[in-house]
Amino acid sequence: MRNQTEMLELFKKQTKEDDRIRLSVLEGSLTNVNIPKDKYQDYDVTFFVTERDSFLVSDSWLAIFGKVIFMQKPEDMTLFPPEFPKMYSYLMYLEDGIKIDLSLVLVEDLPWYLEESDGLVEVLVDKDRLLSNLAPASDKNYWLKKPNQVEFNDCLNEFWHVSAYVAKGLARGELLFAMDHLHNNIRQELLRMMSWHIGYEQGYDRSLGKNYKFIQNYLSEENWQDFLLTFDLSTKEKME
């Protein structure tokens, strides 16, 4: 597997050698100083291009990054519509284990991109000094936010309201119905409450990561183990 330096140099080289690409940026966890670095991180890269049609004629140009063994192109899908319509993306798994999420955005759509940006952006190559005043990458947009009274009440209300659906599903023996509401509704509100509690006790100036993946770092071992027990949905008895 190629290392981070090799991959970033590859993105820079492609930007410099292709006149259609005017700017390239790195995004996501690799720009976040608060995320532990490891070999499993994706390379989230955006190329800002003068036009896209010539790229879309064939996928053969992607071979510069390595042998693609699996790829998803959200903008060509109907079952899972793309989140950002002004992008064209290639979500690639390469033969050596590297994953690249590469997006093409027209240079003229740079203002839109900056408006949608989460703040975790780092310039790789900027031929035309389009982002000469870009602020340093920061995860501040993902920090915990202190709830107001209405938000707090809404969270509790949703938790207890949906709990009746779980009880109803268990009583009827409809385990999938009960599991779905337990995981997609009740557990999400529980995680929200837990994150607020962490913010209240330890400060809101932190992120718990995507899907709360770092929440364990802020919980006691006892609370963490209790929370894990909520995932054992193998039988009706354990769900109860």
N, C-alpha and C positions, 0 to 999 in steps of 0.2 A: 504493500500500500504506500502510495506517495505521501510525503509529509506536507504540512501546511505551507511551508515556504515554497515548495515545488508547485503546488496548486495555484497559489496566488501569483507566482511568476508566470504561470501558464495563462491565467486570465489577463494579466497585464500585457503579455506578449501579443495575444490575440487582439486586444484593443489597439495597441500601437500599430499593428501591421494591417488592420482592416480599416480603410478610410470611412466605411459606413458607420463604424462605431466611434462616437465622439467622447463618450464618458462611460466609465465602468465603476460600479460601487459594490462593496461587500456589505451584507446585512446580517441581522439575526445574532445568534449566540456567539459567533466568532468575534463580533465587535463588542461584546459585553464583558467588561473586566470582572464582573461579579459571578460569571458562569465558569465553573471548573472546566478546563480544556481536556478533551480526550479525542481519540481517533474516530469516534462514532459521530462527531458533529457534521452536519450537512454544510455544504458551501452554498450559501444563498447569495447569488450574484445577479445584478441587473446591468444589461448593456443598453445605453441610450443611443439610438440609431437614427440615421437620416431617413431611412425607409425600411419597411419590413418585408415587402413582397419577395425580394430576391432571396431572403433567408428561408422563406416558407416554401419555396419551390421544391426543395429536397432537404431531408435531414442529414445528408451526407457530411455537411460541414461540421457537425457535432463530433465527428471522429477525432478532431484535434484534442478532445479532452480524454479520449480513451475509448475502449470498446464498450458500447452500451448494451447491457443485457436485458434491461427492462426500462420502459419509459412511459410516462403519462403526460398528455398534453391537455390540460383542463379546458382550453378554449375550443377544442375539437370534440368535447364530450357534451352529451345532453342529460344523462342521468345525474351528473354532478356538475352543475353549471359553475363557471369560474367566478371567483370572488371579486376580481378586479378586471373589468372589461377592457381597460386601456392597455393591458399587458398581453403578451403572448408568451407562454411559459413552457419550459421543458423540464420535467421532473425526472431526473436520470439516475439510474443505478448502474455503476460501472463495474467492469470485470474484477478490478482490484479492490472492491469493497467500498469505494468512495461514492457518495451521493451528492449530486449537484442539482440545485433548483435554480435554473437559469431563466431569466425573464428578459424579453425585449420590450422596450418602451420607446416611443418616438421622442426625439429631442424636444419637440414642441409641447409634449405632455409633461415636461419636467415640473412645472408649477403644480400640476395635479398630483404628481408623485410626492412632492415635498409636503403637500397638504395631507396626504394619506399616510405619510411616513410615521413610524412609531419612535423615531429618534435614534434608532440603532443602525446608523448608516456611516460607512467609512469609505472615503474615496480611494480607488485603486489607480485609475488614470483619468485625468481631466484635460483633454487636449485643448479645449477652448475656455478654460477657467470658468466653467459654468457654476461650480460650487466652491468658489474660492473663499466664501464666507461661511461655509458649513460649520455648525457647532460640533464639538466632539461628541462621539457616540455616547448615549446615556440610556439607561433603562428606567428613567424617572416616570415615564408614562405608564409603567407597570407597577409602580409602588402601591402599597395598600392605601385605600382611601377611607377615611373616617366616615361612618354612615351618619346621616341625620336621623331624626326620630321617625320620620315617615318610612325611610328605607329599612330601618331596623324592624319596625312593626310589620312591614310588608313581608320581610323575610320570615319572621315567625308565623305570620298568617298563612303563607304558602306552605311552610313545613307542616303545620297541623292540618291544613285543609287537605293536602294530598295524602296524608297518612291514612285517611279514611278509605282511599282507593286501594292502598296496600292491604288494609285489613279486609276489605271487601273481596279482593282477589284471593287472599289466603283462605277466607271462609268458603269460597266457591271452588277452591282447588285450582284456580287459574294462576299458576306460578309465574308464567311469563308476563302476564299482566301486572302482577304484584312486583316482580323484579324490575320491570321497566320503570314503574313509578318510583320505586325505591331508589334506583340508581340515578335516573335522569332528572328527578325532581327533588326528592327528600335529601339524598346525599349531597346534591349540589348546594342546597340551602344550608346543610350542616357544615360543609366546607366553607361557605361564605361566613357563617357565624364564627367558626374556628379562626378564620383569617382576621376577622374584626377583633376577636379576643387577643390574638397575637399582637395586632397593632396597638390595642389599648395597653397591654402590659409591656411590650418591648419597643414600641415606636412604629409609626406608619412609614418611615423612610426606608422601605425595603420591598423587594419583590419576592413572592413565593414561587415564581416561575410558571411556565405554561402548565396548565392542568394541575396547579398546586404541587408540582413535583418536588419542591424543596420544603414543603410544610413540615416534614419529619424533623428537620433541623431545629425547629422552634417549639417542638412538643416534648413533654416528658416521655420517657420510655413507656410508662404505664398508659398514658393517654394514646400514644401511638398504637400500642398493642390492642387497646380497646377499639380504636377506630378500624384496625385491620379486621377485627371480628365481624364488622358489618358487611364484609365482602363475601362471607361464607353463606351462599344462597343455595346450597346444594339440596337442602330438604326444607319442607314446610316448617319443621320443628326448629331448625336453625335460624330460619327467617323470623320466627316469632320471638 
